[in-house]
Amino acid sequence: MKSGYDISGNFRDLYRLAEDLKIPERRIIDFSTASNPLGISKKIKADLRKHLKYLHSYPDEEAKRLRNRLARHNAIEPETILCGNGSTALVYLLARALRPLKVIIPVPTFSIYERACYTCCDSEIIYCRLKHENNFDIDPGEFIKTMEENLLVEERQNVNFPVSGSPPFPSFNMVFLCNPNNPTGRLLKKDKIKEISEAAGRLGCYLVVDEAFIDFCPADSVIKDVAESTKLIVLRSMSPFYALPGLRFGYGVFPRQLAAGLKEYKEPWTVNGLAQRAAMAALKDEAYRRETFRAIQDEKKYLEKNFRKMGIEFLTSAANFYLVKTDNAGEICRQLQKKGILLSGGAHFSGLDSAHIRIAVKSHRENSILIKELKKIFGPGDGQHAV
């Protein structure tokens, strides 16, 4: 699994690329990380400075105040919320606790689902391969058919979650959906997700909807629908929209009984005190949210206009990144990395090949640098590839 190419053709993250190039990390322009180009909000910075003096204390293991804030923000019950060291930690928690025998994953998508299930429980992975000619969109009818053909109907509605010390269920099945999908940026509308959720309920399997990027299109979240389902799980991350990947905070919303049971498998103190404070401050910052929507909209227009001029094929995206396709993607990644510009190669994602690149939306200065370098490769507007 690769997520980019260094100057020799292998993966490098920001830190390893800086080491390769012998430059400070701050000089790397990281288009592989889809984080808010506005950076951390002023309210978060002020709140973190205020609470530095409390680092001598352990954080609240249950993150009670934060869960109450999240509950009010999303109009849900705090008892249904579990917080984690990023939403990735909750994916691993689900795999470790539920140990699904079969897992359906549409590809291309975020590779963590596959990795967690292989690592924690050796699940049988069933891929639903999305088609490039259909913009990698999920057809709910076809997807439900794949579920029906591969997942056995099991009567489990009345089975209690295991108590402390007992083994987890050995034969639950699970389905993962990322919405908007990473790396395509494509959004499945709320009514379509609910259609798939109803099918999961009939089949007795869990549907895990990863809404890491839903803050960019909040109207299509299904987070409130968890209360009416016994099999729907929604995961959220505050990294992309609030520029907090370095603090690692995510949360999940689960059916009430499942949330209570999962606590038996969750490590203590998975969310540090500063992450809890930052998350609470972020939820109160309406001005930051409004400015984010404005900035992302402006920069997406700028990138799309220039992609079209250069003849670069891209998918329209509901999130803060684009999936582009070009025959010389690997060489483009290598050339730009020599200049300290880090991209995310498509080979990192199951279902994609090395002809794809995921490009995050950054600040106007950074986007301008990228476009300038891409024009050296593609030409200013004739669509011809120069590599």
C-alpha positions in Angstrom: 0.0 0.0 0.0 1.6 3.2 -1.1 0.5 6.8 -0.7 3.0 8.7 -2.7 6.4 8.5 -4.4 9.7 9.9 -3.2 12.5 10.9 -5.6 13.4 7.2 -6.0 9.8 6.1 -6.6 8.9 4.9 -3.0 6.6 6.3 -0.4 7.7 9.2 1.8 5.6 11.2 4.3 6.4 14.8 5.0 9.0 13.9 7.6 10.9 11.4 5.5 10.8 13.6 2.4 12.2 16.6 4.4 15.0 14.2 5.5 15.6 13.1 2.0 15.8 16.6 0.7 17.7 17.9 3.7 15.3 20.8 4.3 13.2 21.8 7.3 9.8 20.1 7.4 8.0 23.5 7.3 9.3 24.0 3.8 7.4 20.9 2.5 4.1 21.8 0.8 2.0 18.8 1.7 -0.8 18.3 -0.8 -1.1 14.7 0.5 -2.9 15.8 3.7 -6.4 17.1 3.2 -6.4 19.5 6.1 -8.1 22.9 6.3 -5.8 25.4 4.6 -6.8 28.1 7.1 -4.9 26.2 9.8 -5.9 26.1 13.5 -8.5 28.7 14.5 -7.6 31.5 16.8 -10.2 30.3 19.3 -8.5 26.9 19.5 -5.0 28.4 19.9 -6.2 30.7 22.7 -8.0 27.8 24.5 -4.9 25.6 24.2 -2.6 28.2 25.6 -5.0 28.7 28.5 -5.0 25.0 29.4 -1.3 24.2 29.1 -1.0 24.6 32.8 -3.3 21.6 33.4 -1.0 19.1 31.6 0.1 17.7 34.9 -3.4 16.1 35.3 -4.7 13.1 33.5 -7.4 13.8 31.0 -11.0 12.8 31.6 -11.0 9.2 30.5 -14.7 9.3 29.5 -14.4 12.8 27.9 -17.8 13.6 29.5 -17.9 17.3 28.9 -16.8 16.9 25.3 -19.3 14.2 24.7 -22.0 16.4 26.1 -20.9 19.2 23.8 -20.8 16.9 20.8 -24.3 15.6 21.7 -25.7 19.2 21.7 -23.9 20.0 18.5 -25.3 17.0 16.6 -28.7 16.7 18.5 -27.9 13.2 19.6 -27.5 11.4 23.0 -24.1 11.6 24.7 -24.4 7.9 25.8 -24.1 6.9 22.1 -20.8 8.7 21.6 -17.3 7.2 22.0 -14.2 9.4 21.5 -10.9 8.2 20.2 -7.4 9.0 19.1 -8.7 9.9 15.7 -11.5 8.1 14.0 -8.9 5.5 12.8 -8.6 4.3 16.4 -12.3 3.6 16.4 -12.1 1.6 13.1 -9.5 -0.6 14.9 -11.7 -0.8 18.0 -14.6 -2.1 15.9 -12.5 -4.7 14.2 -10.9 -5.8 17.4 -14.2 -6.0 19.4 -16.7 -7.3 16.8 -14.2 -9.5 14.8 -16.4 -9.6 11.6 -16.0 -12.7 9.5 -16.9 -10.9 6.3 -16.4 -7.3 5.5 -17.6 -5.5 2.3 -15.5 -2.5 1.3 -16.2 -0.5 -1.9 -13.0 0.4 -3.6 -11.3 2.8 -4.2 -11.6 4.0 -0.6 -9.5 4.7 2.6 -7.2 1.7 3.1 -7.5 1.8 6.9 -10.7 -0.3 6.9 -9.0 -3.1 5.1 -5.8 -2.9 7.2 -7.7 -2.9 10.5 -9.7 -6.0 9.6 -6.7 -7.9 8.4 -4.7 -6.9 11.4 -7.2 -7.4 14.2 -9.4 -10.3 13.0 -8.3 -11.6 9.7 -11.7 -11.0 8.1 -12.6 -12.1 4.6 -12.6 -8.9 2.6 -15.2 -8.6 -0.2 -14.5 -5.8 -2.6 -17.2 -3.9 -4.4 -15.2 -2.4 -7.2 -16.5 1.0 -8.3 -16.1 2.0 -12.0 -14.1 4.8 -13.3 -16.6 5.4 -16.1 -19.2 6.0 -13.4 -16.9 8.5 -11.6 -16.4 5.8 -8.9 -19.9 6.5 -7.6 -21.8 3.9 -5.6 -25.0 2.6 -7.1 -27.1 1.7 -4.0 -29.0 -1.0 -5.8 -25.9 -2.8 -7.0 -24.2 -2.3 -3.7 -27.2 -3.8 -1.8 -27.2 -6.7 -4.2 -23.5 -7.3 -3.4 -24.4 -7.3 0.3 -27.3 -9.8 -0.2 -25.2 -12.1 -2.2 -22.3 -12.2 0.3 -23.7 -11.7 3.8 -25.8 -14.3 5.4 -29.0 -13.2 7.1 -28.6 -13.8 10.9 -31.0 -13.2 13.7 -29.0 -11.2 16.1 -31.2 -8.4 17.2 -31.9 -9.9 20.6 -28.3 -11.0 21.3 -26.7 -9.0 24.1 -23.2 -7.6 23.6 -20.6 -9.7 25.6 -19.9 -8.6 29.1 -16.5 -7.9 30.5 -14.1 -10.8 30.2 -16.1 -12.7 27.6 -15.0 -13.1 23.9 -16.5 -10.8 21.3 -19.0 -12.0 18.8 -17.3 -14.4 16.4 -19.6 -14.0 13.3 -20.9 -10.5 12.9 -20.5 -9.1 9.4 -19.6 -5.5 8.5 -19.8 -3.0 5.7 -17.7 0.2 5.4 -18.7 3.3 3.5 -16.7 6.5 3.4 -18.9 9.5 2.6 -17.7 11.7 1.0 -15.4 9.0 -0.3 -11.7 9.3 0.2 -9.9 9.5 -2.3 -12.6 10.3 -4.9 -14.4 13.1 -3.0 -17.7 11.8 -4.3 -20.8 12.2 -2.1 -23.6 9.7 -1.7 -26.7 11.5 -0.8 -28.3 11.0 2.6 -31.4 9.1 1.3 -29.1 6.6 -0.5 -27.1 6.0 2.6 -30.3 5.3 4.5 -31.4 2.9 1.8 -28.1 0.9 2.3 -28.5 1.2 6.1 -32.0 -0.4 6.0 -30.5 -3.3 3.9 -27.8 -3.8 6.5 -30.4 -4.0 9.2 -32.3 -6.7 7.3 -29.1 -8.6 6.8 -28.0 -8.3 10.4 -24.7 -6.7 9.6 -23.2 -3.4 10.8 -22.9 -0.5 8.4 -20.0 1.8 9.3 -20.3 5.2 7.6 -17.1 7.2 7.9 -18.0 10.8 7.7 -14.5 12.2 8.1 -15.1 14.8 5.4 -18.9 15.4 5.9 -18.3 18.8 7.6 -17.8 20.1 4.0 -21.3 19.0 3.1 -23.1 18.6 6.5 -26.7 18.3 5.1 -26.0 14.7 4.0 -24.8 13.4 7.3 -26.7 10.4 8.7 -25.5 10.9 12.3 -29.0 11.5 13.7 -30.3 8.3 12.1 -28.1 6.1 14.4 -30.8 6.5 17.1 -33.3 4.7 15.0 -31.1 1.8 14.0 -29.4 -1.1 15.7 -26.8 -1.6 13.0 -25.8 1.9 11.8 -22.5 3.4 13.1 -21.2 6.8 12.1 -17.6 7.9 12.5 -16.4 11.5 12.5 -12.9 13.1 12.5 -12.1 16.7 13.3 -8.8 16.5 11.4 -9.8 17.6 7.9 -12.2 20.5 8.6 -10.7 21.9 11.8 -7.0 21.4 10.8 -6.3 19.1 13.8 -4.6 16.0 12.5 -1.6 16.6 14.9 -3.9 16.4 18.0 -5.7 13.2 16.8 -9.4 13.5 17.7 -12.3 11.6 16.3 -15.5 10.2 17.6 -18.1 7.6 16.8 -21.9 7.4 17.2 -23.2 3.9 17.9 -26.4 2.2 18.8 -26.7 2.6 22.6 -26.1 -1.0 23.6 -23.1 -1.3 21.2 -21.6 1.9 22.6 -21.8 0.5 26.1 -20.3 -2.8 25.1 -17.4 -1.3 23.1 -16.1 0.4 26.3 -15.0 -3.0 27.5 -12.5 -3.1 24.6 -11.3 0.5 24.5 -8.0 1.5 26.0 -8.1 4.2 28.7 -7.0 7.8 28.1 -7.1 7.6 24.3 -7.9 11.3 24.0 -5.4 13.7 25.6 -6.5 16.8 27.5 -5.5 19.3 24.8 -7.3 17.4 22.1 -10.5 17.5 24.2 -10.1 21.2 24.8 -9.4 21.9 21.1 -12.5 19.9 20.0 -14.8 21.8 22.3 -13.4 25.1 21.2 -13.8 24.1 17.5 -17.5 23.3 17.9 -18.2 26.8 19.2 -16.4 28.6 16.3 -19.1 29.5 13.8 -16.9 32.3 12.2 -14.2 29.8 11.4 -16.7 27.4 9.8 -18.1 30.2 7.6 -14.6 31.3 6.6 -13.7 27.7 5.8 -16.6 27.3 3.4 -15.7 30.6 1.6 -12.0 29.8 1.3 -12.5 26.2 0.1 -15.1 27.3 -2.5 -12.7 30.0 -3.8 -9.7 27.7 -4.0 -11.7 24.8 -5.6 -12.8 27.2 -8.3 -9.2 28.2 -8.9 -7.9 24.7 -9.1 -10.7 23.4 -11.3 -10.2 26.3 -13.7 -6.5 25.6 -14.1 -7.0 21.8 -14.3 -9.3 22.3 -17.2 -6.9 24.7 -18.9 -4.1 22.1 -18.7 -6.4 19.2 -19.8 -6.0 17.4 -16.4 -8.8 14.9 -15.9 -10.4 15.3 -12.4 -13.5 14.3 -10.5 -15.8 16.9 -9.1 -15.5 16.7 -5.4 -17.7 17.4 -2.3 -14.6 17.5 -0.1 -11.4 19.4 0.1 -9.4 17.3 -2.3 -9.4 16.1 -5.9 -8.7 12.8 -7.6 -6.9 13.4 -10.9 -5.9 11.0 -13.5 -2.9 11.2 -15.8 -0.7 8.6 -17.6 2.5 10.0 -16.0 1.3 10.4 -12.4 4.3 8.7 -10.9 6.7 10.9 -12.7 4.8 14.0 -11.8 4.9 13.0 -8.1 8.7 12.4 -8.3 9.4 15.7 -10.1 7.3 17.7 -7.6 8.8 15.9 -4.6 12.3 17.0 -5.7 10.9 20.5 -5.2 9.4 19.9 -1.8 5.8 19.4 -3.0 4.2 16.2 -1.6 1.3 14.5 -3.4 -0.6 11.4 -2.6 -0.3 8.7 -5.3 -3.3 6.6 -6.2 -1.5 3.3 -5.6 -2.1 3.9 -1.8 -5.8 3.2 -2.3 -7.2 -0.3 -3.2 -9.0 -0.1 -6.5 -6.8 2.7 -7.9 -3.6 2.5 -9.9 -0.5 4.6 -10.2 -2.2 6.8 -12.9 -4.1 8.6 -10.2 -3.1 11.4 -7.8 -5.1 12.8 -4.9 -4.5 16.5 -4.5 -5.7 18.4 -1.4 -7.0 22.0 -1.5 -4.5 24.2 0.2 -4.0 28.0 0.6 -4.0 30.2 -2.4 -0.3 30.7 -2.2 0.4 27.0 -2.0 -2.2 26.2 -4.8 -0.5 28.8 -7.0 2.8 27.2 -6.5 1.4 23.8 -7.5 -0.3 25.1 -10.6 2.9 26.9 -11.6 4.8 23.6 -11.4 2.1 21.6 -13.1 2.1 24.1 -16.0 5.8 23.4 -16.5 4.9 19.7 -17.0 1.6 20.0 -18.9 2.0 23.3 -20.6 0.0 26.4 -19.8 -3.3 25.5 -21.5 -3.0 23.0 -24.4 -3.6 19.9 -22.3 -0.4 18.3 -23.7 1.7 16.2 -21.3 5.3 17.3 -21.3 6.8 14.6 -19.1 
